[in-house]
Amino acid sequence: MELQLRKLGNSTGLTLPPSLMRDLGLAAGQLMTLRTTPNGSILLTPKVSKRKYSAAELNAQCNLKAPMPDDLVAWEHMAPMGNEAF
């Protein structure tokens, strides 16, 4: 496949055909990583993003029968030190 670099404002861009985007599972706005090789090739790969977890997924990992850490137990039993309203 032959593609042409195009002037886009003060930058130069490369447009990818929709069929290629679809085949590669890419989308507009997706972050990519570009690096060059010693022989002058360009490697363009999708940037791997950190997985985002929902609150339900995170809560499902909690052991509700686990004992509270000592520092949190101590915090729960502290007397008010100022103008806290309980």
BELWO-V96843 format. One record per helix or strand of 2 or more residues. SS is the DSSP state (H for helix, E for strand). FROM is the first residue (numbers start at 0). TO is the last residue. If there is no record, write none. Layout:
BEGIN
ss;from;to
SS;FROM;TO
SS;FROM;TO
END
This chain:
BEGIN
ss;from;to
E;4;7
E;10;13
H;17;23
E;31;35
E;41;45
H;54;59
H;69;75
END
